[in-house]
């Protein structure tokens, strides 16, 4: 996942969680301004697109971004949360193999939990660094278990974006937004994803 996509996911997920916990109006705007100020500093001083970033650090950033996004869609205290906490902790430590294994065990024990299937799809994409047929099947199973819920299509779109299929991801996310309530805590996450993937390249912006 690119540095910019990780950064924007973290910002949008943070705003979504603040809305989920009742932060509104001026307080939400102030929080958003603070987050965007930090992003501006990163833009000026950081190098989100530079090659050679340590693999473990990249895995950690991906895992943190995915955790925040998952909680925005499914909540922070779900019935099988402990499986996801363990899997995401392993991913943050760069252990993608065991991260996948934990969730494979989880879906065998709880095959009717769409959040676990989404987590497995994310873990499989993290492990392979590309959308694979097993990951597609995991997202598809999640969508079948929770028809109409935006979580599975959002993360499937994210997996497409991480695999270079940006237009397909944007199409899915725009369909989610067309049905999204205005106050949905995850709405900023989807909006920011669309904005990120449809923004012109920085080189084009300078012309």
C-alpha positions as CSV (number, residue, x, y, z in Angstrom):
1,X,0.0,0.0,0.0
2,X,1.4,3.4,-0.9
3,X,2.4,5.8,1.8
4,X,-0.2,8.3,0.8
5,X,-3.0,5.8,0.8
6,X,-2.0,4.6,4.3
7,X,-1.8,8.2,5.5
8,X,-5.2,9.1,4.1
9,X,-6.8,5.9,5.4
10,X,-5.5,6.7,8.9
11,X,-6.9,10.3,8.7
12,X,-10.3,9.2,7.4
13,X,-10.6,6.3,9.8
14,X,-9.7,8.6,12.7
15,X,-12.4,11.1,11.7
16,X,-14.9,8.3,11.3
17,X,-14.2,6.9,14.7
18,X,-14.5,10.4,16.2
19,X,-17.9,10.7,14.6
20,X,-18.8,7.2,15.9
21,X,-18.1,8.4,19.5
22,X,-20.3,11.5,19.1
23,X,-17.7,14.2,18.2
24,X,-19.5,16.7,15.9
25,X,-19.5,20.2,14.7
26,X,-16.6,22.5,15.6
27,X,-14.8,19.8,17.6
28,X,-14.8,17.5,14.6
29,X,-13.6,20.3,12.4
30,X,-10.8,21.1,14.8
31,X,-9.7,17.4,15.0
32,X,-9.8,17.2,11.2
33,X,-7.7,20.4,10.9
34,X,-5.1,19.0,13.3
35,X,-4.9,15.7,11.3
36,X,-4.6,17.6,8.0
37,X,-2.0,19.9,9.5
38,X,0.0,16.8,10.4
39,X,-0.5,15.4,6.9
40,X,0.7,18.7,5.4
41,X,3.9,18.5,7.5
42,X,4.4,14.9,6.2
43,X,3.9,16.2,2.7
44,X,6.6,18.8,3.1
45,X,9.1,16.7,5.1
46,X,8.3,13.1,4.5
47,X,8.8,10.9,1.5
48,X,5.7,8.7,1.2
49,X,6.6,7.4,-2.3
50,X,10.3,6.8,-1.7
51,X,11.5,3.2,-2.3
52,X,13.6,1.4,0.2
53,X,11.3,1.8,3.3
54,X,11.8,-1.2,5.6
55,X,9.4,-4.0,4.9
56,X,8.4,-4.4,8.6
57,X,7.6,-0.7,8.9
58,X,5.4,-0.9,5.8
59,X,3.6,-3.9,7.2
60,X,3.0,-2.1,10.5
61,X,1.6,1.0,8.8
62,X,-0.7,-1.2,6.6
63,X,-1.9,-3.2,9.6
64,X,-2.7,0.0,11.6
65,X,-4.6,1.6,8.7
66,X,-6.6,-1.6,8.2
67,X,-7.4,-1.9,11.9
68,X,-8.8,1.6,12.0
69,X,-10.8,1.2,8.8
70,X,-12.2,-2.2,10.0
71,X,-13.4,-0.6,13.3
72,X,-15.0,2.3,11.4
73,X,-17.2,-0.2,9.5
74,X,-17.8,-2.9,12.1
75,X,-17.2,-1.3,15.5
76,X,-14.6,-1.7,18.1
77,X,-16.2,-4.3,20.4
78,X,-17.6,-7.1,18.2
79,X,-18.3,-10.7,19.3
80,X,-15.2,-12.3,17.7
81,X,-12.9,-9.3,18.1
82,X,-10.2,-11.3,19.8
83,X,-9.3,-13.2,16.7
84,X,-8.8,-10.0,14.7
85,X,-6.8,-8.4,17.5
86,X,-4.4,-11.3,17.5
87,X,-4.2,-11.5,13.7
88,X,-3.6,-7.7,13.3
89,X,-1.0,-7.8,16.1
90,X,0.9,-10.5,14.2
91,X,0.6,-8.4,11.0
92,X,2.0,-5.4,12.7
93,X,5.0,-7.5,13.7
94,X,5.5,-8.5,10.0
95,X,4.2,-12.1,10.6
96,X,1.7,-12.3,7.8
97,X,1.8,-16.1,7.6
98,X,0.5,-16.6,11.2
99,X,-1.8,-13.6,10.7
100,X,-3.6,-15.6,7.9
101,X,-3.5,-18.8,9.9
102,X,-5.2,-17.3,12.9
103,X,-8.1,-16.1,10.8
104,X,-8.4,-19.3,8.8
105,X,-8.9,-21.0,12.2
106,X,-11.4,-18.3,13.1
107,X,-13.6,-18.7,10.1
108,X,-13.6,-22.5,10.6
109,X,-14.9,-22.0,14.1
110,X,-17.3,-19.1,13.2
111,X,-18.2,-19.5,9.5
112,X,-21.1,-17.1,9.8
113,X,-19.2,-14.0,10.9
114,X,-18.7,-11.6,7.9
115,X,-16.1,-9.5,9.8
116,X,-13.9,-12.5,10.2
117,X,-14.1,-13.2,6.5
118,X,-13.2,-9.6,5.7
119,X,-10.3,-9.9,8.1
120,X,-9.1,-13.0,6.4
121,X,-9.4,-11.3,3.0
122,X,-7.3,-8.4,4.3
123,X,-4.7,-10.8,5.8
124,X,-4.4,-12.8,2.6
125,X,-3.8,-9.6,0.6
126,X,-1.2,-8.4,3.1
127,X,0.5,-11.8,2.9
128,X,0.6,-11.9,-0.9
129,X,0.8,-8.1,-1.4
130,X,-1.8,-8.5,-4.2
131,X,-5.4,-9.6,-4.5
132,X,-5.5,-13.4,-4.9
133,X,-8.3,-15.8,-5.6
134,X,-8.5,-17.0,-2.0
135,X,-8.8,-13.4,-0.9
136,X,-11.5,-12.7,-3.4
137,X,-13.4,-15.7,-2.1
138,X,-13.1,-14.4,1.5
139,X,-14.5,-11.0,0.5
140,X,-17.3,-12.7,-1.5
141,X,-18.2,-14.9,1.5
142,X,-18.4,-11.8,3.7
143,X,-20.7,-10.0,1.2
144,X,-23.0,-13.1,1.1
145,X,-23.2,-13.2,4.9
146,X,-24.0,-9.5,5.2
147,X,-25.8,-8.4,2.0
148,X,-26.0,-4.6,1.8
149,X,-23.3,-4.0,4.5
150,X,-20.6,-1.7,3.0
151,X,-17.7,-3.4,4.8
152,X,-17.0,-6.3,2.4
153,X,-17.2,-4.2,-0.8
154,X,-15.1,-1.4,0.7
155,X,-12.3,-3.8,1.6
156,X,-12.6,-5.6,-1.6
157,X,-12.2,-2.3,-3.4
158,X,-9.2,-1.5,-1.2
159,X,-7.6,-4.8,-2.2
160,X,-8.2,-3.9,-5.8
161,X,-6.6,-0.5,-5.3
162,X,-3.6,-2.2,-3.6
163,X,-3.3,-4.5,-6.6
164,X,-3.2,-1.6,-9.1
165,X,-6.9,-1.8,-10.2
166,X,-7.7,1.7,-9.2
167,X,-10.7,2.3,-11.5
168,X,-12.4,-0.8,-10.4
169,X,-11.9,0.2,-6.7
170,X,-13.4,3.7,-7.4
171,X,-16.4,2.2,-9.1
172,X,-17.2,0.0,-6.1
173,X,-16.6,2.8,-3.6
174,X,-18.9,5.2,-5.5
175,X,-21.6,2.6,-5.4
176,X,-21.2,2.5,-1.6
177,X,-21.4,6.3,-1.3
178,X,-24.6,6.4,-3.4
179,X,-26.3,4.3,-0.7
180,X,-24.4,5.7,2.3
181,X,-26.3,7.7,5.0
182,X,-24.9,11.2,5.3
183,X,-23.8,10.6,9.0
184,X,-22.3,7.1,8.5
185,X,-19.1,7.0,10.6
186,X,-17.3,5.3,7.7
187,X,-18.4,7.7,5.0
188,X,-15.3,9.9,5.3
189,X,-13.1,6.9,4.8
190,X,-14.8,6.0,1.5
191,X,-14.9,9.6,0.3
192,X,-11.2,10.0,1.0
193,X,-10.5,6.8,-0.8
194,X,-12.3,8.0,-3.9
195,X,-10.6,11.4,-3.7
196,X,-7.1,9.7,-3.4
197,X,-7.5,7.4,-6.3
198,X,-9.0,10.0,-8.6
199,X,-6.6,12.8,-7.9
200,X,-4.3,13.7,-10.8
201,X,-0.7,12.7,-10.4
202,X,1.5,15.3,-8.6
203,X,3.6,15.9,-11.7
204,X,0.4,16.8,-13.6
205,X,-0.7,19.2,-10.8
206,X,2.6,21.1,-11.1
207,X,2.1,21.8,-14.8
